[in-house]
Amino acid sequence: MRVELRNGFASCCSCFFSSGVFGLLSLSTVNVSPQKLSLTDLKEKRKMLQCIFLLSDSGEVMLEKQLTGQRVDRSICVWYWEQAISQGDSSKLQPVIASPTHYLFQVLREGITFLACTQVEMPPLMGIEFLCRVADVLTDYLGSLNEDLIKDNFVIVYELLDEMIDNGFPLTTEPNILREMIAPPNLVNKMLSVVTGNSSNMSDTLPGATSSLIPWRTTDPKYAHNEVYVDLVEEIDSIINRDGVLVKCEIYGEVQVNSHLSGVPDLTLSFTNPAILDDVRFHPCVRFRPWESQQILSFVPPDGQFKLMSYRVRKLKTSPIYVKPQLTSNAGTCRVSVMVGIRNDPGKTIDSITVQFQLPPCILSADLTSNHGTVNILANKTCSWSIGRIPKDKTPSMSGTLVLETGLERLHVFPTFEASFRIMGVALSGLQIDKLDLRNLPNRPYKGFRALTKAGQFEVRS
């Protein structure tokens, strides 16, 4: 079985982090060699994760959290960063790596590397998914992820890790419960901490949801207006070769829910065509048996915004737009021509179209213009063509000349063009919501539905 990461998420069919189903993979499955330990060592190290490090994009250790009595030295981070440099890009490293002394789990988010260590066999998806949960919670608390935010909110980050993992085992990972335990950072809290000298945001009382049968839901919320919104958010991944042939086209999608319902509501969501879905992955609130038997989602929702499920739709036969690059080089120059247009009209406006490509190292200068939109060449030699919407009266095109290094007659390294776009109001997979039923509510709620498709890894080879 293959482990895939999508925007930092471990994706494995029928593997659910919070349901306790972790035994689908072992570390030996992902081609790392287990360390030989004696019986005494195994008794002493019968833990899960031993340490978590947060590394900046330069390899600096911003935060270290020792989880057990077996302290992990920071030299493991030096070894990891040497491996990342040797690969040229830390995102190209496998999510599970075997060092001479430890197994390492790594997840990269917004330039921040979340690194966890262990010395014993454990389900690798558990380590990967826990790091993804940590990244999600920090993003939810801090608004985004970057080095300055983590350093400015060091106390909150450390308190969150204290609650999320205990002695190497995941404990409380639900954002709703964590928000009741630890207040998110705001200006008032920062001013109070300066005045009182108390920098802790911990609550004095334990949230009621920690002892509830529904731990993901806030205890007895009440709203004057009950409402629930369901969004289908999809990303299309596509690879088109230099001959214009579609090599790969698939969709990664999420069902996102924003729920503001009083009491303990019971929801049932059904689709008109659930058979097209692959690799489904659910929030812990979803009852698996109704999905297995009838392919409907039955659940008691968390309070607020959450991801109900994710899925894939494979082997799509066409893409919504086309990008046609042409490069011809001779006598030390290269002529570039790129055309963009609509291949398969989705029935909704395609906007925010951008085409980017990296100039090869042998390019000394570039002179590029377009008949629609703006062309910019960034400091890292990335050419960005912002198109916006495709006009009805002409086909957007970009053309120009690249000057090669002295001594080179022709261009031997051809760039890959990456496109991004957004389509509001349509799910390109064809997935449609049939109905949403709500029970155990005092009055009739408002229900809203939306759909959005955007480009994921949309690549065109030249």
N, C-alpha and C positions, 0 to 999 in steps of 0.2 A: 504494500500500500504506500502511496506517495503522499508526503506532507507538502501542502501548498500554503503559502502565505499570501493573503490578499489585503493591501493597505495595513499590514501588521496583524491580520487575523489568521489563526490556524483554521483551516477548512478541511474537515474530514467527515465523510458521510456517516451519519448515525452516531456521531461522537458528541456528547453534550457535557460541557464543563460542569455546570451546576447540578446535573442529575447524578453525578458520581460515576459515570461510565467512562473510566479512564484506561481500561485494560486492553484497548484495541491494538496498541502498539507498544513495543518495548524499545529500549535504547539500542539493542542489537539489531532491530529491524531497520534502523536508519543508518546502518553501517558505521557504528562506532564501537570500539572494543572495550568491554567492561574491565574495570580495574580489578585485579585479583586481591581480595581481602581475606584475612583470617577470620575465624569464627568470632574471636574477641573483638576484632575491628568492626564486624558486622553488627554486633550487639551495641557497640558504642556509637555507630554511625547509622543506626536504623532511623534515619530522618528522611525528610523529603529534600527541600531546598535548604542550603546551608548559608547562603549569602546572596544579597542583591546589590548590584552596583549600577549607578546611573552615570554614563559617560557623555561628555560633550562631543561636538564634531571634530575636536582636535585631540581627543583621547584622554582629556582630563577627567579624573574621578570627581564628580560633583557631589555625589552622595553614596555612602556605604552603610548598609544595614546588615549586621550580623544576626542570623536567625537562630543559631544553636550554640552550644558550648564549644563546638569545633570551629575555631576561628579560621577564616580564609584570608590569606595574605593578599595584599594589593598587587603583588607581582603577577598574579594571574591576569590582571587587566593589561599589564605590559605585554604579556605573551599574546593575549587576544588582539591587541592593537597592532602588533607586528604581523599577525596573520591577516588582519584587515588591510594593512598597507601593501602586503605582498599580493593581495587580490586586486589592488587598485581602487576598490570600492567596497566598503563594509556591507552594502546591501547585497553584494554578490555572494557573501558567506552563507553557508548552510545554517538553518535555524538551530541545529544541534551539532556541537563540535566537541571532539575529544581532545583535551589537552593532556600532557603527561601526568597530571595529578587529579583532574576533575572533568566531569562533563559540563559543558557550558551551553546554556540556552540564551539566544539573543534575538531581540526584536528591535527594529529601527523605526522610530517615529519622529518626523520633523527634525532630523539631525541629532536626536537624542537616542543613544543606545541603552536599552534596558538589558542588563546582563545578570543571569542567575547561575549559581554553581551548585553542584551536588557530586557526591562520590559513590553513590549507590544506584542500582537499577531502579528506574521509576518510569511511569508512562510519560513519554516526551511531550505529548500533546497537553498534558496537565501543566508542565512548566511553561510551554509556549503560551497557552491560553491565559495562565495567570499573569504573565508579563503583559499580555494584551489588555487584560482587565485593569492592571495598574495604570497603563498608559491612558486608557479610556477615562478612568476616574480622575486622573490628574488633569486631563484635558477638560473634563466637565467642571472641575473645581477652579482651575486657573484661567479658563477661557481659551487657551492655546498652550502649546508646548515650545519653550525655548530655554536657553541657558539662564538668562537673566530672571525669568519668572520662577524657575526652580530655586535659584539661589535666594531670591527675595522672599520666597515662601517656604524656606527650608523646614521650619517647625511644623507647618501643616502637612508637608509631604511626609515627614518622619512619623507624625501622628497617624496619618492614613495607613502607612505601611504597618504600624503597630497593630492596627485594628484588622487589616486585611489578611495578615498571615501570623500564625502563632506556632512557634517552635518548628518552623519549616513547613507547616501545613496550611493551605488556604482556609480562612475562617469567614470573614464577612466581606463580601465583594459587591453587594447590592448598593448602588448609589443612594437610594432613598433612605436606607438605614444609616449609611455613613454620614449623610447630611444631618440626621438627627443627633448623631454622636459628635461630629466635628463640624462647626460652622464654617462655611466657605469664606475665603478672605474678602473683606470689603474695607472701605475707608474708615468706618466707625470702629470696627474691631482693631484696626491698626492704631488709631488714635488712643483707644482705651488701653492697648498693650503698652504704649509709650507712657501714658499717665500712671497706670497701676504697676507697671513692671512685669505684668503677667502676660507672657506671649502665647500661652496655650489657648486653643479654641475648643477644648474638650468640654462636653456637656457633663453636668453633675449627675444626671439620671440616665438609666439605660433605656433605650427605645423599646416600646412595647412590641414592635415587630420581631425583635430577637427571640421572643418566646412564643411567637404566633405560628400557626400552621401555614400561614401565607407570609413568609419572611420578606418577600420582595415588595409588599404593599404597606404604605403608611397606615397606622392604626386609626380606623374610623374617620376618614376625611369627610368633610362636609363642604358642599358648594351650593351657592344660590342658583347657578345655572349649570346643569350637567351637559357636558359636551365631550365628544371624542372625534379625533381626526386620524385618518389612515392615509399614509403616503406610500406609493410604490416608487422607489428610487432605484434606477438601473444604470449600470455602466457597461458600455459595449467595448469589448476588446477585439481588435481586428488586426490582421497582418496581411498585407498585399505585396506580392513580389514585384520585381521590376518589369515583368510582362503584364502586370495589371490583373493577375489571377488572385482570387481570394483564397489564401492559404488557411486562415483561421478566422472565425467570427463567432463569438459567444458572448453571453451576457451574464454579469454578476449583479444580482438584485437584492434589495432589502425591503421588507415591509416595516415601516416605521410608524409608531402609534404615539399620539399625544392625548393622554386620557386625563380628564378632570371630572370624575364621577364620584358621587357620594356613596358611603357605605361599602358593601362588598359586592360589586356587580359581577355578573357572569356573562361573558361575551362569547359569541360563536361567529366566526368569519369563514365564508366559503368563497371559492373561486369557480368561474365558469369552465376553466380548462386546466386543472391542477396537474394533469398527466404530463405536461411539458416540463415540469420542474425536476431538476437533478440536484444532488448534494444539498438537500435541505438541512438547515441547522436552526434550532429553536431557542427562544428564551425559556428559562426554567419554568415559567408560569404556564406553558403550553402542555396540555394533557396529550400524551403521545398516542394513546389507544384510539381516540376518535380520528386522528390523522391516519393512523395505520389502517383502520377499517373503512373509513368514509372520505378521507382526505379533506377534512374540515378542521379548522383551528378552534378549539374550545379552551378558554382560559379566563382566569381572574387577573386583570391587568395591574401592573404597578401604577402608582400615582405619578403622573407627569409623562415625560417623553422617554421612550425606550425603543429598542429594536426587537420587534416581535419574532422575526425570522429572516434568514438569508437563503439564497438559492442560486442555482445556475441554470441557464438555458443554453444548450450546446448546438453546434452545427447550424447556425443561421446561414442562409444562402446569399444574402446581400447586405450591403451597408448603406446608410442613409446618404452619405456624400462620397465623392471621389476626389482624389488628389493625384494629378498626373504630372510627375516631374520628368524633365528631359535635360540631360547634361552631355554636352559635347565639348571636348577639349582638343586643342591643337596649338602649336607654336607658343607654349607658355601661358596660354589663357584658357579659361573654361567658360562656355556660354551656358547660362542657366535659364530654364523656362519652366514655370509651374502654373498649372491651371486647376481650379477648384470649382466644383459644381454639385448639384443634387443628382444622385443616382437613383434613389428610391424615395419618392415623396411620402413622408409619414403623415401628411394631412395637417401638420402643425408647423409653425415657423421654426426654422433652425437658426439659432442665433449664437452669439459669442464664439464665432468660428475663429480659430487661431492655428496657424501652421508654423512649426519651428523645425530647424535643423542645425546641427553642429557643423561649423566650417572645419574641414580637415586641417591638420597642423601645417601642411605645406602651403596653405593659402596666405599670401602676404596682404592682400587687400580685396575688398569687394565693393562693387557698385551695383545696387539692386533697387529697382523701382517697381511700382504696381499701378494698375489702372483703377484699383478700388482698395481702400484701407490704407494702413501705414506699415512701413517696413523699418525695423530697427535692428542694428547689430550691437549686441551687448558686449560687455567687457570680456566675458569668457568665450568670445567668438561664436556665440549662438545667434543665429538669425531668426527673428520673430516677426511674422507677418500677421497683423491683426486685421481681420476681415469684417467681423461683426455679422451682419446678415447678407445673404447673397441677393443682389438686386435682380429685378425681373428683366431689365433691358440689356444686360451684358453679363458675360462670364468673367469672374475675377481671375486675373492673371498677374504673375510676377516674373520679371525677367531682368537680366543683367549679366555682368561679367566678373569672373573671379581671376585674379592674377596669381600665378603659381610662383614658387621659389625659383631663383635663378638656377638654370641647369635642368629643370623639369620641363619636358615637352607636353606631357599628358598627365591628367589626373588619374591616379591608380587606386585611390581610396574614395569610394562614393558614399555620401551621407545617407542616413535614414531620416525620412521626414515624419514628424509626429503631429497629428492633428487633434484639436480639442474643439468641442462644440456642446450645445445644450438644446434640448427640445422639451419645452414645457407642455404638459397635458397629454402625453402619450407614453406608454410603455412599449418599447420596440419588440420585446419578447412576445407580445400578444397576450400576456397575462391580464386577466380582467377580474375585478371583484364582483361576485354575484350578489351577496347580501351580508349585512352585519346585524345580528340579532343581539339585543341586550335584555337581561333579566335582573330582577332584584333591585330595581330602581324605583324611587317614590314618584317620579314624574317622567314624562317623555323627554329623552335627551336630544341634543342636536348632533347629527352625524355628518362629517365632511370627508370627501375623498379627493385625492390629487395624484398625479403621476408626473414623473420627471425622468428623462433619459439624458445621460451625458457621456462623453467619450472617456474611456479608461486608457488603456494602452493601444492607441490607434496608430499603427505604424505602416508606412509605405516605403518599400525599398527602392533604391534608384540604381 
